[in-house]
Amino acid sequence: MTQDELKALVGQAALQYVTPGDIVGVGTGSTVNKFIDALAGMKEQIAGAVSSSEASTARLKALGIPVFEANAVGELSVYIDGADEIDGQGHMVKGGGAALTREKIVAAQSRRFVCIADDSKLVKVLGRFPLPVEVIPMATARLVRQFAQMGATAQVRMKDGAPLVTDNGQHILDVTGLQITDPLAFESQVNQWPGVVTVGVFAHQKASVCLLGTPDGVKTLTF
Ligand code: 5RP
């Protein structure tokens, strides 16, 4: 099975966590796009979605799924999103699609985080994938030095020859050379550095369930 087919498999499997009448929290990325396409098949049964990015909002609306502002609704029963890495405890690295801040906001608003991923995303220790960190542009150079003091290398994510600008008008640092052995402590530490908007470690907002696409089918991990 190709990676694309594995993503479609878990996108479809995630529908079992959607209850009729729900407003569904929706993440961002190529795996979530498969979920959105599958969700369109039951759009008459749900109230709508809260989206974590302009890209997902556009896809949801194009398929006729109503999108609500996060502030307009209360707690959501489920948030469904992909990950760049997930460990055996449900801690994740996210933000490969630069949507980490809104993803963390919608995840925090939801009772349950269902992660959908192909099996290439499962790791023993977080840190193989360059860690995305959304930052206020004026703090970039100092934050690069602060990561260097940890022995890591941070680089500004570029797009079309200029720093990528997120949906929130900020920049992304991608940090390599990390071994995140204590994700909860790491997330707390980096999140309080001045100029950091959001660090892409999701330990405080970890997954409750992971639907992992494998060549043998969908494997369900619960945390
Ligand atoms: C976007 C994310 C995505 O969930 C993550 O990058 C995984 O994406 P994909 O499903 O395309 O592999 O965090 O900010």
Residues whose N, C-alpha, C, O or C-beta is under 5 A from the ligand:
A	BS01	5RP	T28 G29 S30 T31 V32 D81 G82 A83 D84 K94 G95 G96 G97 A98 A99 L100
